[in-house]
């Protein structure tokens, strides 16, 4: 039994592998400063970093079938793009940092007094 090559499944596998290999490299570019969402103004803890990839591929001119995928390459960005996981607002990291500096979180005692 001959197993036919499916370029689309290969593409998915390569993309998953590239994501795993790339995990953690963007964290080095991020600043160790508090964030505060400038849109919803309620989130200080739930964020995600957005990473962009470029991937080239070849198509058959007649059928339109994808014949080959290249490995995905991460697109270098000057500053990380951050997304608020509460309201889905997306912006550059500096916007979230500046909002946290404008409205700093006050330390409060969490010891209950009975």
Biopython code that builds the backbone (N, CA, C, O; Angstrom):
import numpy as np
from Bio.PDB.StructureBuilder import StructureBuilder

atoms = [
    (1, "UNK", "N", (0.839, -1.180, 0.000)),
    (1, "UNK", "CA", (0.000, 0.000, 0.000)),
    (1, "UNK", "C", (0.885, 1.246, 0.000)),
    (1, "UNK", "O", (1.763, 1.387, 0.852)),
    (2, "UNK", "N", (0.660, 2.128, -0.935)),
    (2, "UNK", "CA", (1.430, 3.359, -1.062)),
    (2, "UNK", "C", (0.648, 4.490, -0.408)),
    (2, "UNK", "O", (-0.532, 4.700, -0.686)),
    (3, "UNK", "N", (1.331, 5.202, 0.458)),
    (3, "UNK", "CA", (0.697, 6.336, 1.124)),
    (3, "UNK", "C", (0.955, 7.597, 0.298)),
    (3, "UNK", "O", (2.104, 7.959, 0.047)),
    (4, "UNK", "N", (-0.118, 8.255, -0.119)),
    (4, "UNK", "CA", (0.012, 9.471, -0.917)),
    (4, "UNK", "C", (0.443, 10.637, -0.041)),
    (4, "UNK", "O", (0.009, 10.761, 1.105)),
    (5, "UNK", "N", (1.285, 11.474, -0.580)),
    (5, "UNK", "CA", (1.778, 12.656, 0.115)),
    (5, "UNK", "C", (0.718, 13.748, 0.070)),
    (5, "UNK", "O", (0.226, 14.094, -1.004)),
    (6, "UNK", "N", (0.371, 14.284, 1.210)),
    (6, "UNK", "CA", (-0.608, 15.360, 1.285)),
    (6, "UNK", "C", (0.105, 16.631, 1.757)),
    (6, "UNK", "O", (0.387, 16.759, 2.948)),
    (7, "UNK", "N", (0.402, 17.569, 0.857)),
    (7, "UNK", "CA", (1.148, 18.772, 1.235)),
    (7, "UNK", "C", (0.451, 19.604, 2.311)),
    (7, "UNK", "O", (1.121, 20.256, 3.111)),
    (8, "UNK", "N", (-0.881, 19.592, 2.343)),
    (8, "UNK", "CA", (-1.575, 20.399, 3.339)),
    (8, "UNK", "C", (-1.352, 19.852, 4.745)),
    (8, "UNK", "O", (-1.174, 20.627, 5.686)),
    (9, "UNK", "N", (-1.360, 18.525, 4.903)),
    (9, "UNK", "CA", (-1.080, 17.951, 6.214)),
    (9, "UNK", "C", (0.369, 18.193, 6.615)),
    (9, "UNK", "O", (0.661, 18.454, 7.782)),
    (10, "UNK", "N", (1.277, 18.106, 5.646)),
    (10, "UNK", "CA", (2.675, 18.389, 5.924)),
    (10, "UNK", "C", (2.851, 19.837, 6.375)),
    (10, "UNK", "O", (3.638, 20.128, 7.277)),
    (11, "UNK", "N", (2.110, 20.734, 5.737)),
    (11, "UNK", "CA", (2.161, 22.150, 6.109)),
    (11, "UNK", "C", (1.749, 22.334, 7.560)),
    (11, "UNK", "O", (2.413, 23.051, 8.309)),
    (12, "UNK", "N", (0.667, 21.698, 7.957)),
    (12, "UNK", "CA", (0.183, 21.839, 9.339)),
    (12, "UNK", "C", (1.225, 21.335, 10.328)),
    (12, "UNK", "O", (1.469, 21.969, 11.355)),
    (13, "UNK", "N", (1.842, 20.192, 10.022)),
    (13, "UNK", "CA", (2.868, 19.642, 10.898)),
    (13, "UNK", "C", (4.077, 20.571, 10.994)),
    (13, "UNK", "O", (4.583, 20.815, 12.089)),
    (14, "UNK", "N", (4.539, 21.085, 9.866)),
    (14, "UNK", "CA", (5.689, 21.985, 9.873)),
    (14, "UNK", "C", (5.396, 23.252, 10.666)),
    (14, "UNK", "O", (6.250, 23.745, 11.404)),
    (15, "UNK", "N", (4.167, 23.782, 10.508)),
    (15, "UNK", "CA", (3.799, 25.002, 11.219)),
    (15, "UNK", "C", (3.763, 24.748, 12.723)),
    (15, "UNK", "O", (4.235, 25.576, 13.502)),
    (16, "UNK", "N", (3.207, 23.611, 13.136)),
    (16, "UNK", "CA", (3.183, 23.263, 14.563)),
    (16, "UNK", "C", (4.601, 23.127, 15.104)),
    (16, "UNK", "O", (4.901, 23.614, 16.194)),
    (17, "UNK", "N", (5.470, 22.472, 14.351)),
    (17, "UNK", "CA", (6.857, 22.303, 14.783)),
    (17, "UNK", "C", (7.584, 23.642, 14.871)),
    (17, "UNK", "O", (8.375, 23.861, 15.789)),
    (18, "UNK", "N", (7.319, 24.535, 13.924)),
    (18, "UNK", "CA", (7.958, 25.852, 13.957)),
    (18, "UNK", "C", (7.468, 26.661, 15.149)),
    (18, "UNK", "O", (8.241, 27.393, 15.766)),
    (19, "UNK", "N", (6.186, 26.531, 15.474)),
    (19, "UNK", "CA", (5.665, 27.243, 16.629)),
    (19, "UNK", "C", (6.315, 26.735, 17.905)),
    (19, "UNK", "O", (6.675, 27.525, 18.777)),
    (20, "UNK", "N", (6.469, 25.411, 18.021)),
    (20, "UNK", "CA", (7.098, 24.853, 19.212)),
    (20, "UNK", "C", (8.546, 25.298, 19.325)),
    (20, "UNK", "O", (9.015, 25.635, 20.413)),
    (21, "UNK", "N", (9.252, 25.300, 18.204)),
    (21, "UNK", "CA", (10.655, 25.716, 18.212)),
    (21, "UNK", "C", (10.794, 27.190, 18.530)),
    (21, "UNK", "O", (11.792, 27.613, 19.114)),
    (22, "UNK", "N", (9.785, 27.985, 18.143)),
    (22, "UNK", "CA", (9.859, 29.429, 18.316)),
    (22, "UNK", "C", (9.385, 29.881, 19.697)),
    (22, "UNK", "O", (9.687, 31.001, 20.109)),
    (23, "UNK", "N", (8.659, 29.045, 20.409)),
    (23, "UNK", "CA", (8.101, 29.426, 21.700)),
    (23, "UNK", "C", (9.220, 29.846, 22.645)),
    (23, "UNK", "O", (10.222, 29.145, 22.785)),
    (24, "UNK", "N", (9.046, 30.963, 23.273)),
    (24, "UNK", "CA", (10.009, 31.438, 24.252)),
    (24, "UNK", "C", (10.967, 32.484, 23.726)),
    (24, "UNK", "O", (11.545, 33.219, 24.527)),
    (25, "UNK", "N", (11.168, 32.592, 22.427)),
    (25, "UNK", "CA", (12.131, 33.570, 21.935)),
    (25, "UNK", "C", (11.576, 34.985, 22.006)),
    (25, "UNK", "O", (12.329, 35.938, 22.207)),
    (26, "UNK", "N", (10.251, 35.134, 21.840)),
    (26, "UNK", "CA", (9.665, 36.467, 21.905)),
    (26, "UNK", "C", (9.677, 37.008, 23.322)),
    (26, "UNK", "O", (9.732, 38.222, 23.520)),
    (27, "UNK", "N", (9.627, 36.123, 24.313)),
    (27, "UNK", "CA", (9.607, 36.566, 25.699)),
    (27, "UNK", "C", (10.865, 37.323, 26.083)),
    (27, "UNK", "O", (10.839, 38.142, 27.002)),
    (28, "UNK", "N", (11.974, 37.057, 25.387)),
    (28, "UNK", "CA", (13.219, 37.750, 25.697)),
    (28, "UNK", "C", (13.141, 39.223, 25.322)),
    (28, "UNK", "O", (13.823, 40.047, 25.933)),
    (29, "UNK", "N", (12.316, 39.577, 24.320)),
    (29, "UNK", "CA", (12.202, 40.953, 23.867)),
    (29, "UNK", "C", (11.260, 41.776, 24.734)),
    (29, "UNK", "O", (11.280, 43.005, 24.667)),
    (30, "UNK", "N", (10.445, 41.129, 25.536)),
    (30, "UNK", "CA", (9.430, 41.827, 26.314)),
    (30, "UNK", "C", (10.038, 42.431, 27.575)),
    (30, "UNK", "O", (10.968, 41.877, 28.162)),
    (31, "UNK", "N", (9.494, 43.576, 27.979)),
    (31, "UNK", "CA", (9.996, 44.271, 29.159)),
    (31, "UNK", "C", (9.356, 43.704, 30.422)),
    (31, "UNK", "O", (8.202, 43.276, 30.405)),
    (32, "UNK", "N", (10.103, 43.705, 31.499)),
    (32, "UNK", "CA", (9.605, 43.238, 32.796)),
    (32, "UNK", "C", (8.959, 44.401, 33.535)),
    (32, "UNK", "O", (9.455, 44.833, 34.576)),
    (33, "UNK", "N", (7.857, 44.907, 33.000)),
    (33, "UNK", "CA", (7.125, 46.023, 33.603)),
    (33, "UNK", "C", (5.648, 45.672, 33.622)),
    (33, "UNK", "O", (5.191, 44.872, 32.806)),
    (34, "UNK", "N", (4.894, 46.264, 34.549)),
    (34, "UNK", "CA", (3.454, 45.975, 34.595)),
    (34, "UNK", "C", (2.731, 46.474, 33.347)),
    (34, "UNK", "O", (3.128, 47.466, 32.737)),
    (35, "UNK", "N", (1.666, 45.768, 32.982)),
    (35, "UNK", "CA", (0.787, 46.159, 31.883)),
    (35, "UNK", "C", (-0.561, 46.576, 32.466)),
    (35, "UNK", "O", (-0.936, 46.152, 33.559)),
    (36, "UNK", "N", (-1.277, 47.404, 31.727)),
    (36, "UNK", "CA", (-2.659, 47.751, 32.042)),
    (36, "UNK", "C", (-3.332, 48.040, 30.717)),
    (36, "UNK", "O", (-2.843, 48.868, 29.948)),
    (37, "UNK", "N", (-4.444, 47.376, 30.430)),
    (37, "UNK", "CA", (-5.093, 47.536, 29.130)),
    (37, "UNK", "C", (-5.637, 48.952, 28.985)),
    (37, "UNK", "O", (-6.436, 49.394, 29.811)),
    (38, "UNK", "N", (-5.211, 49.672, 27.936)),
    (38, "UNK", "CA", (-5.696, 51.039, 27.735)),
    (38, "UNK", "C", (-7.122, 51.095, 27.204)),
    (38, "UNK", "O", (-7.720, 52.171, 27.161)),
    (39, "UNK", "N", (-7.674, 49.960, 26.803)),
    (39, "UNK", "CA", (-9.026, 49.942, 26.251)),
    (39, "UNK", "C", (-10.073, 49.642, 27.331)),
    (39, "UNK", "O", (-10.934, 50.478, 27.604)),
    (40, "UNK", "N", (-10.005, 48.470, 27.938)),
    (40, "UNK", "CA", (-11.024, 48.097, 28.927)),
    (40, "UNK", "C", (-10.705, 48.642, 30.319)),
    (40, "UNK", "O", (-11.598, 48.780, 31.156)),
    (41, "UNK", "N", (-9.449, 48.947, 30.560)),
    (41, "UNK", "CA", (-8.984, 49.517, 31.836)),
    (41, "UNK", "C", (-9.402, 48.682, 33.040)),
    (41, "UNK", "O", (-9.684, 49.215, 34.114)),
    (42, "UNK", "N", (-9.438, 47.367, 32.845)),
    (42, "UNK", "CA", (-9.738, 46.481, 33.968)),
    (42, "UNK", "C", (-8.740, 45.333, 34.077)),
    (42, "UNK", "O", (-8.666, 44.674, 35.114)),
    (43, "UNK", "N", (-7.977, 45.091, 33.022)),
    (43, "UNK", "CA", (-7.085, 43.940, 32.980)),
    (43, "UNK", "C", (-5.642, 44.348, 33.245)),
    (43, "UNK", "O", (-5.097, 45.240, 32.595)),
    (44, "UNK", "N", (-5.044, 43.674, 34.212)),
    (44, "UNK", "CA", (-3.624, 43.870, 34.505)),
    (44, "UNK", "C", (-2.842, 42.555, 34.454)),
    (44, "UNK", "O", (-1.625, 42.566, 34.640)),
    (45, "UNK", "N", (-3.504, 41.435, 34.211)),
    (45, "UNK", "CA", (-2.805, 40.149, 34.313)),
    (45, "UNK", "C", (-2.953, 39.218, 33.123)),
    (45, "UNK", "O", (-2.073, 38.380, 32.925)),
    (46, "UNK", "N", (-4.002, 39.304, 32.319)),
    (46, "UNK", "CA", (-4.248, 38.336, 31.242)),
    (46, "UNK", "C", (-3.928, 38.937, 29.882)),
    (46, "UNK", "O", (-4.678, 39.763, 29.362)),
    (47, "UNK", "N", (-2.791, 38.507, 29.306)),
    (47, "UNK", "CA", (-2.340, 39.031, 28.019)),
    (47, "UNK", "C", (-1.756, 37.903, 27.178)),
    (47, "UNK", "O", (-1.403, 36.844, 27.696)),
    (48, "UNK", "N", (-1.661, 38.142, 25.892)),
    (48, "UNK", "CA", (-0.933, 37.227, 25.011)),
    (48, "UNK", "C", (-0.054, 38.064, 24.093)),
    (48, "UNK", "O", (-0.346, 39.226, 23.812)),
    (49, "UNK", "N", (1.029, 37.447, 23.632)),
    (49, "UNK", "CA", (1.925, 38.110, 22.692)),
    (49, "UNK", "C", (1.610, 37.549, 21.306)),
    (49, "UNK", "O", (1.475, 36.337, 21.137)),
    (50, "UNK", "N", (1.492, 38.440, 20.311)),
    (50, "UNK", "CA", (1.148, 38.054, 18.950)),
    (50, "UNK", "C", (2.439, 37.954, 18.136)),
    (50, "UNK", "O", (3.248, 38.882, 18.114)),
    (51, "UNK", "N", (2.616, 36.820, 17.474)),
    (51, "UNK", "CA", (3.790, 36.587, 16.648)),
    (51, "UNK", "C", (3.342, 36.351, 15.212)),
    (51, "UNK", "O", (2.383, 35.616, 14.976)),
    (52, "UNK", "N", (4.020, 36.961, 14.259)),
    (52, "UNK", "CA", (3.678, 36.808, 12.845)),
    (52, "UNK", "C", (4.681, 35.902, 12.147)),
    (52, "UNK", "O", (5.877, 35.920, 12.441)),
    (53, "UNK", "N", (4.163, 35.110, 11.216)),
    (53, "UNK", "CA", (4.999, 34.203, 10.437)),
    (53, "UNK", "C", (4.775, 34.449, 8.952)),
    (53, "UNK", "O", (3.701, 34.881, 8.535)),
    (54, "UNK", "N", (5.794, 34.172, 8.169)),
    (54, "UNK", "CA", (5.710, 34.205, 6.722)),
    (54, "UNK", "C", (6.050, 32.811, 6.226)),
    (54, "UNK", "O", (7.029, 32.207, 6.665)),
    (55, "UNK", "N", (5.231, 32.299, 5.302)),
    (55, "UNK", "CA", (5.495, 30.967, 4.777)),
    (55, "UNK", "C", (5.220, 30.949, 3.281)),
    (55, "UNK", "O", (4.123, 31.291, 2.840)),
    (56, "UNK", "N", (6.215, 30.552, 2.508)),
    (56, "UNK", "CA", (6.028, 30.502, 1.064)),
    (56, "UNK", "C", (5.606, 29.093, 0.648)),
    (56, "UNK", "O", (5.906, 28.109, 1.324)),
    (57, "UNK", "N", (4.906, 29.027, -0.474)),
    (57, "UNK", "CA", (4.438, 27.742, -0.988)),
    (57, "UNK", "C", (4.329, 27.815, -2.505)),
    (57, "UNK", "O", (4.318, 28.899, -3.088)),
    (58, "UNK", "N", (4.249, 26.646, -3.135)),
    (58, "UNK", "CA", (4.106, 26.537, -4.584)),
    (58, "UNK", "C", (2.764, 25.883, -4.900)),
    (58, "UNK", "O", (2.339, 24.946, -4.224)),
    (59, "UNK", "N", (2.097, 26.400, -5.955)),
    (59, "UNK", "CA", (0.818, 25.844, -6.383)),
    (59, "UNK", "C", (0.922, 25.358, -7.816)),
    (59, "UNK", "O", (1.689, 25.902, -8.611)),
    (60, "UNK", "N", (0.156, 24.343, -8.138)),
    (60, "UNK", "CA", (0.049, 23.882, -9.506)),
    (60, "UNK", "C", (-0.792, 24.904, -10.277)),
    (60, "UNK", "O", (-1.878, 25.273, -9.832)),
    (61, "UNK", "N", (-0.298, 25.359, -11.425)),
    (61, "UNK", "CA", (-0.963, 26.422, -12.186)),
    (61, "UNK", "C", (-2.315, 25.990, -12.748)),
    (61, "UNK", "O", (-3.215, 26.816, -12.901)),
    (62, "UNK", "N", (-2.465, 24.710, -13.056)),
    (62, "UNK", "CA", (-3.714, 24.246, -13.661)),
    (62, "UNK", "C", (-4.754, 23.828, -12.629)),
    (62, "UNK", "O", (-5.911, 24.241, -12.706)),
    (63, "UNK", "N", (-4.347, 23.016, -11.672)),
    (63, "UNK", "CA", (-5.321, 22.480, -10.719)),
    (63, "UNK", "C", (-5.502, 23.379, -9.495)),
    (63, "UNK", "O", (-6.552, 23.352, -8.853)),
    (64, "UNK", "N", (-4.494, 24.165, -9.177)),
    (64, "UNK", "CA", (-4.565, 25.005, -7.983)),
    (64, "UNK", "C", (-4.159, 24.270, -6.720)),
    (64, "UNK", "O", (-4.207, 24.846, -5.633)),
    (65, "UNK", "N", (-3.758, 23.002, -6.839)),
    (65, "UNK", "CA", (-3.323, 22.233, -5.673)),
    (65, "UNK", "C", (-1.974, 22.744, -5.181)),
    (65, "UNK", "O", (-1.110, 23.127, -5.969)),
    (66, "UNK", "N", (-1.820, 22.742, -3.896)),
    (66, "UNK", "CA", (-0.546, 23.132, -3.305)),
    (66, "UNK", "C", (0.417, 21.966, -3.446)),
    (66, "UNK", "O", (0.117, 20.846, -3.032)),
    (67, "UNK", "N", (1.584, 22.241, -4.037)),
    (67, "UNK", "CA", (2.553, 21.177, -4.292)),
    (67, "UNK", "C", (3.710, 21.173, -3.310)),
    (67, "UNK", "O", (4.326, 20.129, -3.092)),
    (68, "UNK", "N", (4.019, 22.304, -2.717)),
    (68, "UNK", "CA", (5.157, 22.362, -1.793)),
    (68, "UNK", "C", (4.990, 23.523, -0.824)),
    (68, "UNK", "O", (4.566, 24.615, -1.202)),
    (69, "UNK", "N", (5.334, 23.262, 0.434)),
    (69, "UNK", "CA", (5.365, 24.307, 1.461)),
    (69, "UNK", "C", (6.795, 24.454, 1.961)),
    (69, "UNK", "O", (7.506, 23.463, 2.126)),
    (70, "UNK", "N", (7.201, 25.656, 2.195)),
    (70, "UNK", "CA", (8.491, 25.922, 2.831)),
    (70, "UNK", "C", (8.246, 26.052, 4.327)),
    (70, "UNK", "O", (7.109, 26.247, 4.756)),
    (71, "UNK", "N", (9.295, 25.946, 5.118)),
    (71, "UNK", "CA", (9.162, 26.110, 6.564)),
    (71, "UNK", "C", (8.797, 27.557, 6.885)),
    (71, "UNK", "O", (9.293, 28.479, 6.237)),
    (72, "UNK", "N", (7.933, 27.764, 7.882)),
    (72, "UNK", "CA", (7.567, 29.132, 8.247)),
    (72, "UNK", "C", (8.738, 29.864, 8.903)),
    (72, "UNK", "O", (9.524, 29.273, 9.642)),
    (73, "UNK", "N", (8.835, 31.152, 8.618)),
    (73, "UNK", "CA", (9.864, 32.000, 9.215)),
    (73, "UNK", "C", (9.174, 33.079, 10.040)),
    (73, "UNK", "O", (8.207, 33.694, 9.589)),
    (74, "UNK", "N", (9.672, 33.304, 11.241)),
    (74, "UNK", "CA", (9.115, 34.368, 12.077)),
    (74, "UNK", "C", (9.501, 35.721, 11.493)),
    (74, "UNK", "O", (10.633, 35.917, 11.053)),
    (75, "UNK", "N", (8.553, 36.649, 11.493)),
    (75, "UNK", "CA", (8.803, 38.001, 11.008)),
    (75, "UNK", "C", (9.295, 38.836, 12.178)),
    (75, "UNK", "O", (8.600, 38.971, 13.185)),
    (76, "UNK", "N", (10.474, 39.388, 12.050)),
    (76, "UNK", "CA", (11.049, 40.202, 13.123)),
    (76, "UNK", "C", (10.272, 41.510, 13.244)),
    (76, "UNK", "O", (10.021, 42.194, 12.252)),
    (77, "UNK", "N", (9.900, 41.841, 14.463)),
    (77, "UNK", "CA", (9.175, 43.073, 14.725)),
    (77, "UNK", "C", (9.978, 43.904, 15.714)),
    (77, "UNK", "O", (10.616, 43.348, 16.608)),
    (78, "UNK", "N", (9.958, 45.234, 15.570)),
    (78, "UNK", "CA", (10.753, 46.074, 16.461)),
    (78, "UNK", "C", (10.262, 46.040, 17.909)),
    (78, "UNK", "O", (11.046, 46.238, 18.838)),
    (79, "UNK", "N", (8.977, 45.792, 18.097)),
    (79, "UNK", "CA", (8.409, 45.770, 19.442)),
    (79, "UNK", "C", (7.316, 44.707, 19.484)),
    (79, "UNK", "O", (6.565, 44.564, 18.519)),
    (80, "UNK", "N", (7.211, 43.955, 20.589)),
    (80, "UNK", "CA", (6.173, 42.927, 20.669)),
    (80, "UNK", "C", (4.765, 43.521, 20.569)),
    (80, "UNK", "O", (4.508, 44.627, 21.044)),
    (81, "UNK", "N", (3.865, 42.770, 19.945)),
    (81, "UNK", "CA", (2.450, 43.139, 19.869)),
    (81, "UNK", "C", (1.724, 42.356, 20.949)),
    (81, "UNK", "O", (1.832, 41.132, 21.016)),
    (82, "UNK", "N", (0.988, 43.062, 21.791)),
    (82, "UNK", "CA", (0.313, 42.474, 22.947)),
    (82, "UNK", "C", (-1.195, 42.514, 22.728)),
    (82, "UNK", "O", (-1.724, 43.468, 22.157)),
    (83, "UNK", "N", (-1.882, 41.470, 23.185)),
    (83, "UNK", "CA", (-3.341, 41.434, 23.117)),
    (83, "UNK", "C", (-3.903, 41.228, 24.513)),
    (83, "UNK", "O", (-3.449, 40.355, 25.252)),
    (84, "UNK", "N", (-4.894, 42.039, 24.868)),
    (84, "UNK", "CA", (-5.622, 41.895, 26.127)),
    (84, "UNK", "C", (-6.557, 40.705, 25.983)),
    (84, "UNK", "O", (-7.319, 40.634, 25.019)),
    (85, "UNK", "N", (-6.511, 39.778, 26.918)),
    (85, "UNK", "CA", (-7.367, 38.594, 26.839)),
    (85, "UNK", "C", (-8.743, 38.822, 27.456)),
    (85, "UNK", "O", (-9.551, 37.896, 27.519)),
    (86, "UNK", "N", (-9.020, 40.049, 27.915)),
    (86, "UNK", "CA", (-10.346, 40.381, 28.431)),
    (86, "UNK", "C", (-11.193, 41.006, 27.322)),
    (86, "UNK", "O", (-12.316, 40.566, 27.075)),
    (87, "UNK", "N", (-10.652, 42.036, 26.652)),
    (87, "UNK", "CA", (-11.435, 42.759, 25.633)),
    (87, "UNK", "C", (-10.914, 42.546, 24.212)),
    (87, "UNK", "O", (-11.509, 43.057, 23.263)),
    (88, "UNK", "N", (-9.824, 41.806, 24.044)),
    (88, "UNK", "CA", (-9.203, 41.495, 22.749)),
    (88, "UNK", "C", (-8.547, 42.690, 22.070)),
    (88, "UNK", "O", (-8.237, 42.624, 20.880)),
    (89, "UNK", "N", (-8.329, 43.777, 22.796)),
    (89, "UNK", "CA", (-7.616, 44.926, 22.237)),
    (89, "UNK", "C", (-6.177, 44.517, 21.949)),
    (89, "UNK", "O", (-5.547, 43.836, 22.759)),
    (90, "UNK", "N", (-5.657, 44.931, 20.798)),
    (90, "UNK", "CA", (-4.287, 44.605, 20.398)),
    (90, "UNK", "C", (-3.522, 45.892, 20.128)),
    (90, "UNK", "O", (-4.019, 46.787, 19.443)),
    (91, "UNK", "N", (-2.307, 45.981, 20.672)),
    (91, "UNK", "CA", (-1.472, 47.158, 20.455)),
    (91, "UNK", "C", (-0.027, 46.838, 20.784)),
    (91, "UNK", "O", (0.290, 45.739, 21.239)),
    (92, "UNK", "N", (0.850, 47.814, 20.549)),
    (92, "UNK", "CA", (2.256, 47.569, 20.866)),
    (92, "UNK", "C", (2.449, 47.579, 22.386)),
    (92, "UNK", "O", (1.640, 48.131, 23.132)),
    (93, "UNK", "N", (3.534, 46.957, 22.814)),
    (93, "UNK", "CA", (3.790, 46.774, 24.239)),
    (93, "UNK", "C", (3.856, 48.092, 24.999)),
    (93, "UNK", "O", (3.401, 48.177, 26.139)),
    (94, "UNK", "N", (4.415, 49.109, 24.377)),
    (94, "UNK", "CA", (4.590, 50.395, 25.050)),
    (94, "UNK", "C", (3.254, 51.012, 25.471)),
    (94, "UNK", "O", (3.185, 51.669, 26.509)),
    (95, "UNK", "N", (2.200, 50.814, 24.689)),
    (95, "UNK", "CA", (0.877, 51.351, 25.069)),
    (95, "UNK", "C", (0.402, 50.762, 26.389)),
    (95, "UNK", "O", (-0.138, 51.479, 27.231)),
    (96, "UNK", "N", (0.600, 49.459, 26.575)),
    (96, "UNK", "CA", (0.177, 48.793, 27.799)),
    (96, "UNK", "C", (1.031, 49.228, 28.989)),
    (96, "UNK", "O", (0.527, 49.386, 30.101)),
    (97, "UNK", "N", (2.330, 49.421, 28.742)),
    (97, "UNK", "CA", (3.229, 49.862, 29.814)),
    (97, "UNK", "C", (2.913, 51.293, 30.231)),
    (97, "UNK", "O", (2.833, 51.585, 31.424)),
    (98, "UNK", "N", (2.732, 52.186, 29.264)),
    (98, "UNK", "CA", (2.441, 53.595, 29.571)),
    (98, "UNK", "C", (1.116, 53.735, 30.326)),
    (98, "UNK", "O", (1.003, 54.562, 31.230)),
    (99, "UNK", "N", (0.116, 52.930, 29.960)),
    (99, "UNK", "CA", (-1.161, 52.990, 30.669)),
    (99, "UNK", "C", (-0.983, 52.552, 32.122)),
    (99, "UNK", "O", (-1.591, 53.130, 33.023)),
    (100, "UNK", "N", (-0.161, 51.544, 32.350)),
    (100, "UNK", "CA", (0.114, 51.095, 33.723)),
    (100, "UNK", "C", (0.862, 52.163, 34.502)),
    (100, "UNK", "O", (0.651, 52.296, 35.708)),
    (101, "UNK", "N", (1.736, 52.931, 33.846)),
    (101, "UNK", "CA", (2.451, 54.010, 34.532)),
    (101, "UNK", "C", (1.516, 55.173, 34.862)),
    (101, "UNK", "O", (1.666, 55.813, 35.903)),
    (102, "UNK", "N", (0.549, 55.451, 33.976)),
    (102, "UNK", "CA", (-0.414, 56.536, 34.218)),
    (102, "UNK", "C", (-1.365, 56.210, 35.361)),
    (102, "UNK", "O", (-1.765, 57.088, 36.125)),
    (103, "UNK", "N", (-1.719, 54.927, 35.466)),
    (103, "UNK", "CA", (-2.647, 54.498, 36.511)),
    (103, "UNK", "C", (-2.021, 53.341, 37.285)),
    (103, "UNK", "O", (-2.397, 52.185, 37.089)),
    (104, "UNK", "N", (-1.064, 53.650, 38.165)),
    (104, "UNK", "CA", (-0.382, 52.574, 38.892)),
    (104, "UNK", "C", (-1.319, 51.870, 39.868)),
    (104, "UNK", "O", (-2.245, 52.469, 40.414)),
    (105, "UNK", "N", (-1.061, 50.623, 40.065)),
    (105, "UNK", "CA", (-1.840, 49.833, 41.027)),
    (105, "UNK", "C", (-1.327, 50.135, 42.420)),
    (105, "UNK", "O", (-0.125, 50.086, 42.682)),
    (106, "UNK", "N", (-2.246, 50.444, 43.299)),
    (106, "UNK", "CA", (-1.868, 50.759, 44.671)),
    (106, "UNK", "C", (-1.763, 49.463, 45.469)),
    (106, "UNK", "O", (-2.628, 48.592, 45.385)),
    (107, "UNK", "N", (-0.684, 49.353, 46.245)),
    (107, "UNK", "CA", (-0.544, 48.188, 47.117)),
    (107, "UNK", "C", (-1.504, 48.351, 48.279)),
    (107, "UNK", "O", (-1.532, 49.383, 48.949)),
    (108, "UNK", "N", (-2.285, 47.313, 48.501)),
    (108, "UNK", "CA", (-3.220, 47.356, 49.617)),
    (108, "UNK", "C", (-3.019, 46.127, 50.478)),
    (108, "UNK", "O", (-2.582, 45.078, 50.006)),
    (109, "UNK", "N", (-3.335, 46.272, 51.698)),
    (109, "UNK", "CA", (-3.187, 45.173, 52.630)),
    (109, "UNK", "C", (-4.258, 44.141, 52.348)),
    (109, "UNK", "O", (-5.432, 44.478, 52.200)),
    (110, "UNK", "N", (-3.856, 42.888, 52.274)),
    (110, "UNK", "CA", (-4.815, 41.815, 52.046)),
    (110, "UNK", "C", (-5.088, 41.036, 53.316)),
    (110, "UNK", "O", (-5.778, 40.017, 53.283)),
    (111, "UNK", "N", (-4.551, 41.506, 54.446)),
    (111, "UNK", "CA", (-4.769, 40.831, 55.721)),
    (111, "UNK", "C", (-6.165, 41.202, 56.219)),
    (111, "UNK", "O", (-6.456, 42.379, 56.431)),
    (112, "UNK", "N", (-7.017, 40.213, 56.402)),
    (112, "UNK", "CA", (-8.368, 40.528, 56.878)),
    (112, "UNK", "C", (-8.341, 40.913, 58.352)),
    (112, "UNK", "O", (-7.612, 40.328, 59.153)),
    (113, "UNK", "N", (-9.144, 41.901, 58.684)),
    (113, "UNK", "CA", (-9.273, 42.340, 60.081)),
    (113, "UNK", "C", (-10.656, 41.946, 60.551)),
    (113, "UNK", "O", (-11.665, 42.443, 60.050)),
    (114, "UNK", "N", (-10.691, 41.043, 61.524)),
    (114, "UNK", "CA", (-11.992, 40.576, 62.032)),
    (114, "UNK", "C", (-12.324, 41.215, 63.345)),
    (114, "UNK", "O", (-13.379, 40.939, 63.917)),
]
sb = StructureBuilder()
sb.init_structure("model")
sb.init_model(0)
sb.init_chain("A")
sb.init_seg("    ")
for serial, (resi, resn, name, xyz) in enumerate(atoms, 1):
    if name == "N":
        sb.init_residue(resn, " ", resi, " ")
    sb.init_atom(name, np.array(xyz, "f"), 0.0, 1.0, " ", f" {name:<3s}", serial, name[0])
structure = sb.get_structure()
